[in-house]
Amino acid sequence: MSLIKNENIATNMNKLEVFVDAKTFDLACDKAYKKRVKEISVPGFRVGKAPRKVIEKRYGKELFFDDAIELVYPEALAEAIKEADLDVVAIESLETIEASAKKGLTFKAVCVLKPNVKIENYKGIEVEKPVRKVDEKAVDSRLQAMRERCGRMISVEDRAAENGDIVVLDFEGFIDGVAFDGGKAENHNLKLGSGQFIPEFEEQIVGHNIGDEFDVNVTFPEDYHAEALKAKPAVFKCKLHEIKKIELPDEDDEFAKDVSEYDTLDELKKDLENKIKEEYEKASDMSVDNDITSKLIENMKAEIPNVMFDRRVDELMRDFEQRISMQGITLDMYAQYMGVDEYQLREQFKNQAENQVKTRLALEKIAELENIEVSDEEVNNEFDKLSKQYNTEVENIKAMISADSLKEDILVRKALEFVKDNAKINDKIIED
């Protein structure tokens, strides 16, 4: 392989012309022949047994060129990029100039480059750190949630429905007297006050008794996910079948023993207090990180290729698809339920993707300017940490994540810590 030409044709875009010698290209043609020979029929030979020269004589020498090009160009292009010392983020296009058994292969590749980044004023950034104290109300709220999870469902027959009850009802929705799709259900369980239904629906069930048949009048929100129902007034004809409530266990030492490793309610409350404190601290740190990275983006200048944003959206989409698949939901099912198409789904991740790309570019530049480095020991320690986190062998982690990729992630993290260490972080007390 040899690099013939390296030409800058636009901002963040270079065109490379690459030559692959005839011997290397011929070896690739031979690999292509061996891969495809079983599919090729030649009179006088059993299928898969015809020699390469016979096949080329019958069908032309160019028969294996396309496959050979696919085999040879990735390595050739990688070597050319290395020789040109380019930081390539994507290949815009490939064009074959010449392919010949005698002369070899010459091709052109248009490469999208990582942008040149400039950043200023990354030291001394001033941000506020929200500080929340854990009060008795927060602990009681967690304790109440635990009691509700352990609650026993009982039927209520001696009164009307109240906020907090779970009701079983039939309903059917009508707009201008015509029933609409998705607006009907039978024996539906609904917790009043949960906000599960559109505004004003649940409130109109309160006060009704078992057996009541009644109308609920609502207006769909302007931002409702189903386009046909947005801002439309509707009438739901309802019948109430059952009223249920959750009977909660007593808040005492026995309850603490049932739901935790602790013997007393006081010990359980102390544990909840510590956990809430840890959550508050994590949220506070995240707020600081977000504010700092927002200011880094403001102080950064770079012409970022759109392909970098698109690729990050692709990654976020894959992550999201994997998460919902664990709940038995496909991306198509989710899109249909939300009333959106793939383009609209991608748009939801666009801002997040742009911020993440810009943040990473800014932090990579800071790492360069401050000569921040990552040692092999730090990389190995991170592999060990991930191994313990996912309860698997280190080699399994290394098979999924390359050392270079992990090193880049650690570098970005260290750069953020550098910026935080040099920032002015002022506490801001948050009152609940």
Secondary structure, 3 states (H helix, E strand, C coil): CEEEEEEEEECCEEEEEEEECHHHHHHHHHHHHHHHHHHCCCCCCCCCCCCHHHHHHHHCHHHHHHHHHHHHHHHHHHHHHHHHCCCEEEEEEEEEEEEECCCEEEEEEEEEECCCCEECCCCCCEEEEEEECCCHHHHHHHHHHHHHHCCEEEEECCCCCCCCCEEEEEEEEEECCEEEEEEEEEEEEEECCCCCCCCCCHHHCCCCCCCCEEEEEEECCCCCCCHHHCCCEEEEEEEEEEEEEEECCCCCHHHHHHHCCCCCHHHHHHHHHHHHHHHHHHHHHHHHHHHHHHHHHHCEECCCCHHHHHHHHHHHHHHHHHHHHCCCCCHHHHHHHHCCCHHHHHHHHHHHHHHHHHHHHHHHHHHHHCCCCCCHHHHHHHHHHHHHHCCCCHHHHHHHCCHHHHHHHHHHHHHHHHHHHCCEEEEEEECC
